[in-house]
């Protein structure tokens, strides 16, 4: 499955758990680490962990292989690395603090409708 299709599956999984402010950034032209960053947030650690579990379930069913998962136990910022797509699930406060959208502003924001 190509990375754009996997990104769409991940976004669906996040939407299924009521993720806040989902952003997809195409980083393929500015980084060799992957094609897409997906950033979303939740209002509490339980929601953040539920979003993570849902993404893992959806992507596993789609045949994607998880390379690495970090931060699940504290639920403030969970990173899921699926090789070509990297998913960041934050608590709202942590998302504002780390401001990945600003750091990766050289990437191209992809409309969710264009996935």
N, C-alpha and C positions, 0 to 999 in steps of 0.2 A: 504494500500500500504506500502511495506517495505521501510526502510530508504534509501537503495541503489537505489531503483527505483525513489524515490523522489529526491535524489541527481542528478540523471540523468536528470530528468525533469527540475530541477533548472539550471543545466549546459546548457541545450538546450535553456532555456529562456535567459540566459546571453549571449550565443553565438549569439542568434538572434538579440541582441542589440550591437553587436561588442565589448563585454567586453574584456579587456586586461588581459593577464596572469592569466587565471583561474587555481586555485589550489584546489584540493580536498584532505583533510587530514582526514584519519580515526583516530578518537580519542577514539574509543570504548574501547580500552585496557588501556587508560591512564586517562580517565575521565568518570564520571557518568552523565555529563550534556548532552550528546548526542552521536551520532555515527559518524557524519561527520561535519567538518568545510568546508565551501566553501568560497574561497576568490577570489575576482576579483576587477578590477579597471577600471575606466573611466577617460577620459581626462578633463571633466568639470562637474559642478553640474547637468546640464540638462541631460547629458548622464547617470550619476549615478542614478538620479531619474527615468529615463526611464527604466534602467535595473531593478531597484527595482519594479516598477509597472509591468513590464513584468514577473518577477519571481512570484509576487503575483498572477497575472492572470493565469499563467501556473499551479502553484501549487494549486490554488483554483479549477481549472477545473479537476485536478487530485484527488481532494477530501481531500487535506491536510488542516489542521487547523492552522492558524497563532496564535501563543501564544503571540508574542510581536514584535513590530517594533519601532526602535529608530533611530533618526538622520535624518529623511526624510527632514525636513524643511531646514536644512543647506546644505545638499547634500555632505558633506565632507566624512562622514563615516556613512553608513546606516547598521544597524544590523537587520536581520530578523530571528526570532527564531520560528522554526517549530518543537519544541520538540526534535526530533531525529536528525534534521539537522539544523545547524546554519550558516547563510549566511552573510558574511561581504562584503559590496560593498564600495570601497574606491575611493577617488580621488587619483591619482598616488602619490602625495607628502605625503599624510596622510598614505598611505600604507607603504611607505618606513620608515616613522617615527615610526609607531607602530610595524612594523615587526612581525606580528603574526606567520608567518612561522617559525621564529626563536624561539619564545616563545613556540610554539607547536611542536618543533622538535622531541619530543618523540613519536608523532603520526606517522602514516605511510602514506606517500604521495601516492595517488591512481592515476594511469594513467587514463586520461579521456576515453581512449579506453577500460578500464576494468570496466567501470560502466555499 
